[in-house]
Amino acid sequence: MKILVLSRNGALYSTQSIVKAAKVRGHEVILFDHLHCNIIIEKGKPQLLTGHDLLEDVDAVIPRIGASATAYGAAIIRQLEGMGIFTTVASDALLKARDKLTCMQILAAHGLDVPKTGISAGDTCSPTVYDHISTGRAVVKLLSSTQGLGVILVDSKNQGQSVVEGFHRVGQDVLIQEFIEDAKGSDIRAFVVDGQIVGAMVRQALPGEFRSNIHRGASSYIADLSPEEIDIALKATKILGLDIAGVDILRSKRGPLILEVNASPGLEGIEGTTKVDIAGKIIEFIEKRVNK
């Protein structure tokens, strides 16, 4: 097969791992920056250019779309879908998962438990929204935060209001979310490929830090998932229409809560922790779908 990997940075661990896994299995790999792709829209003849060249004879595409290029990345995927080329993430699924408000709304509407979350488009009602979420500490986060950036723990409504106003002043809408103290600075990352959990790890934040992102220095170890945790991770990806996803789960006194579903999850942490060839699982999934 000829596989196109869309990535802004070919030197990233995740990109390199996927490219290596594909080549080991005898596939030809093209690596290209999706922000350098160009779209030609025409009735009955959708086309995509990688730079100046028409994209032809590609069997499958692995989009590694970062948060900074979501809209254009989704447009590229949509064009590929129109061309009948298999992609490992659908454009609509990417958009649903990437917007944290949309993701929370969809999951809760389908009966999955999430941290209680609110949003106020303006400053006037944000104190009221805060009161519905918490009487003390809460988390304020950007709609498209990633790797713990744009995620702030506030200790009071007054502090929360100041943070919300600050984000609003620079044109950013934010969520006010319940702080799950009994999670004790840890979460679970369950990695799903084709309806199966192929790896899972617990991420533990540094002392004094509540964000358990590996990029922020968190430690990790292999997770032993409960049947309920497995169930909600698989349900969340199915609801959002994702075949490949990283599902972040908080362990709370009322049971597991879905914190986030990542449509373009990194591989370095999960492969390093579990020693599972996750990239190889992704290539096997592509082989299965394209052959079918």
C-alpha positions in Angstrom: 0.0 0.0 0.0 0.9 3.6 -0.4 0.1 5.5 2.8 0.1 9.3 3.2 1.0 10.6 6.7 -0.1 14.1 7.3 2.0 15.8 10.0 3.3 19.3 10.6 6.6 17.9 12.1 8.1 14.7 10.7 10.6 14.6 13.5 7.9 14.0 16.2 8.0 10.6 18.0 4.4 9.7 17.0 5.0 10.5 13.3 8.3 8.6 13.2 6.8 5.6 15.0 3.9 5.4 12.5 6.3 5.8 9.5 8.6 3.1 10.8 5.7 0.7 11.5 4.4 1.1 8.0 7.7 0.6 6.4 8.5 -2.5 8.5 5.3 -4.0 7.1 6.4 -3.2 3.5 4.3 -0.2 2.8 5.4 2.9 0.9 5.0 6.1 3.0 4.6 9.7 2.0 5.1 12.3 4.7 3.6 15.7 4.1 2.5 18.8 6.1 -1.2 19.3 5.8 -0.9 23.0 5.9 0.9 22.8 2.6 -1.9 20.8 1.0 -4.2 22.6 -1.4 -7.9 21.8 -2.2 -9.5 22.0 -5.6 -13.3 21.8 -5.4 -15.2 20.8 -8.5 -18.4 18.9 -9.1 -17.6 15.2 -9.5 -13.9 15.8 -9.4 -12.5 16.7 -6.0 -8.8 17.0 -6.0 -6.0 17.5 -3.4 -2.5 18.9 -4.1 0.5 18.2 -1.9 2.2 21.4 -2.7 2.1 21.7 -6.5 1.5 18.0 -7.2 -1.9 16.2 -7.5 -2.4 13.5 -4.9 -2.8 10.2 -6.8 -2.6 6.5 -6.2 -2.8 6.7 -2.4 -4.5 3.9 -0.6 -4.9 5.4 2.9 -4.1 8.5 4.9 -3.1 8.9 8.6 -3.9 12.5 9.6 -1.9 13.7 12.6 -3.8 17.0 13.0 -2.8 19.2 15.9 -5.0 21.7 17.8 -3.5 24.7 16.0 -4.7 23.4 12.6 -8.0 21.7 13.4 -10.3 23.6 10.9 -8.0 23.3 7.9 -7.0 19.8 8.8 -10.6 18.8 8.9 -11.1 20.4 5.5 -8.2 18.3 4.1 -9.7 15.1 5.5 -13.2 16.0 4.1 -11.6 16.4 0.7 -9.9 13.0 1.0 -13.3 11.5 2.0 -14.8 13.0 -1.1 -12.1 11.5 -3.2 -12.9 8.0 -1.7 -9.6 7.6 0.1 -9.6 5.9 3.4 -8.5 8.0 6.4 -8.0 6.9 9.9 -10.1 9.7 11.3 -13.2 11.2 9.8 -13.5 15.0 9.5 -16.7 15.2 11.6 -15.3 13.0 14.3 -12.2 15.1 14.5 -14.3 18.3 15.0 -16.5 16.7 17.6 -13.7 15.5 19.7 -11.4 18.5 19.4 -14.0 21.0 20.7 -14.3 20.2 24.4 -17.7 21.7 24.8 -19.2 19.7 21.9 -17.5 16.6 23.1 -18.8 16.9 26.6 -22.3 17.7 25.3 -22.4 14.6 23.0 -21.0 12.2 25.6 -23.4 13.4 28.4 -26.3 13.2 26.0 -25.5 9.6 25.4 -25.5 8.7 29.1 -21.7 8.8 29.8 -20.6 10.5 33.0 -18.3 13.5 32.7 -17.1 16.1 35.2 -19.9 18.7 35.6 -19.1 21.4 33.1 -20.5 24.9 32.3 -19.9 27.7 29.9 -20.8 31.4 29.8 -20.3 33.4 26.6 -20.1 36.6 28.6 -18.8 37.9 31.9 -22.2 38.8 33.4 -23.4 35.3 34.0 -20.2 33.5 34.6 -20.5 33.8 38.4 -23.9 32.1 38.2 -22.5 29.4 36.0 -19.6 28.9 38.5 -22.2 28.5 41.4 -23.8 25.6 39.4 -20.4 23.9 39.1 -18.7 24.4 42.5 -18.7 26.2 45.8 -14.9 26.2 45.9 -12.3 25.0 43.6 -12.9 24.5 39.9 -11.0 24.1 36.6 -11.1 26.7 33.9 -10.0 25.5 30.5 -9.9 26.7 26.9 -12.2 24.9 24.5 -9.2 23.6 22.5 -6.6 23.2 25.3 -3.9 20.6 24.7 -1.1 19.1 26.7 -2.4 20.9 29.8 -1.9 24.4 28.2 -4.9 26.7 28.9 -6.0 24.7 31.9 -6.1 26.5 35.2 -7.1 25.3 38.7 -8.8 28.2 40.6 -9.5 28.1 44.4 -12.6 30.4 44.5 -15.4 31.9 42.5 -13.7 35.3 42.6 -10.5 33.9 41.2 -12.4 31.9 38.7 -14.3 35.0 37.5 -11.0 36.9 37.1 -9.5 34.0 34.9 -12.7 33.8 32.8 -12.7 37.6 32.2 -9.1 37.4 31.2 -9.7 34.8 28.6 -12.8 36.6 27.4 -10.7 39.8 26.9 -8.5 38.0 24.4 -11.5 36.5 22.6 -11.3 33.0 24.1 -14.4 31.1 25.4 -13.6 28.8 28.3 -15.2 26.0 30.2 -15.8 26.0 34.0 -15.4 22.4 35.1 -15.8 20.5 38.3 -12.5 19.7 40.0 -12.3 16.0 40.9 -10.2 16.2 44.0 -10.4 12.4 44.7 -8.6 11.7 41.4 -5.5 13.0 43.3 -3.7 14.4 40.3 -4.0 11.2 38.2 -5.9 10.1 35.2 -6.0 7.1 32.9 -5.2 7.2 29.1 -6.9 4.3 27.3 -5.7 4.0 23.7 -8.4 2.6 21.4 -7.8 1.2 17.9 -10.6 -0.4 15.9 -13.0 -1.0 18.8 -10.3 -2.5 21.1 -8.2 -1.0 23.9 -4.6 -1.8 22.8 -2.9 -0.1 25.7 -3.7 1.8 28.9 -1.7 3.8 31.4 -2.1 5.8 34.6 -0.6 9.2 34.5 0.4 10.8 37.8 1.0 14.5 38.1 4.0 15.9 39.9 3.6 16.9 43.6 1.7 20.2 43.7 0.5 19.9 40.1 -3.0 18.8 39.1 -2.4 18.3 35.4 -1.3 14.8 34.7 0.1 15.4 31.2 3.3 13.6 30.4 4.5 16.8 28.7 4.2 18.5 32.1 6.5 16.0 33.8 3.9 13.4 34.9 5.0 9.8 35.6 3.2 6.9 34.2 2.6 3.1 34.7 0.5 0.4 33.1 -3.2 0.7 34.0 -5.4 -2.2 35.1 -8.8 -1.1 33.8 -12.0 -2.1 35.4 -14.9 -3.5 33.2 -16.7 -0.1 33.6 -13.6 1.9 32.5 -13.2 -0.4 29.4 -16.9 0.0 28.6 -17.0 3.8 28.7 -13.8 4.2 26.8 -15.1 2.0 23.9 -18.6 3.7 24.1 -17.1 7.2 23.9 -15.0 6.4 20.8 -18.0 4.8 19.1 -20.3 7.7 19.9 -17.9 10.2 18.5 -17.2 8.1 15.4 -13.5 7.5 16.1 -11.6 4.4 15.2 -8.4 5.6 16.8 -8.5 7.6 20.0 -7.0 8.3 23.4 -9.7 8.4 26.1 -8.8 10.2 29.3 -10.6 8.9 32.4 -10.7 10.2 35.9 -11.3 7.8 38.8 -13.8 9.4 41.2 -16.0 8.3 44.1 -19.0 8.2 41.9 -17.2 6.1 39.3 -15.1 6.7 36.2 -15.6 10.1 34.4 -14.5 10.8 30.9 -12.4 13.9 30.9 -11.4 14.1 27.3 -11.3 12.1 24.0 -8.3 12.8 21.9 -8.7 12.2 18.1 -5.0 12.5 17.4 -3.3 11.0 20.5 0.4 10.9 20.9 2.2 7.6 20.9 5.4 8.3 22.9 3.9 8.1 26.4 1.7 5.1 25.7 4.3 3.1 23.8 7.0 3.9 26.3 4.9 2.9 29.2 3.1 -0.2 27.9 5.9 -1.4 25.5 3.1 -2.2 23.0 3.7 -1.4 19.4 0.7 0.9 19.1 1.8 2.3 15.7 1.9 -1.3 14.4 -1.7 -1.8 15.6 -2.7 1.3 13.7 -1.1 0.0 10.5 -2.8 -3.4 11.0 -6.1 -1.6 11.3 -5.5 0.2 8.0 -4.5 -3.0 6.3 -7.8 -4.6 7.5 -10.0 -1.7 6.3 -8.3 -1.1 3.0 -8.3 -4.8 2.1 -12.0 -5.1 3.1 
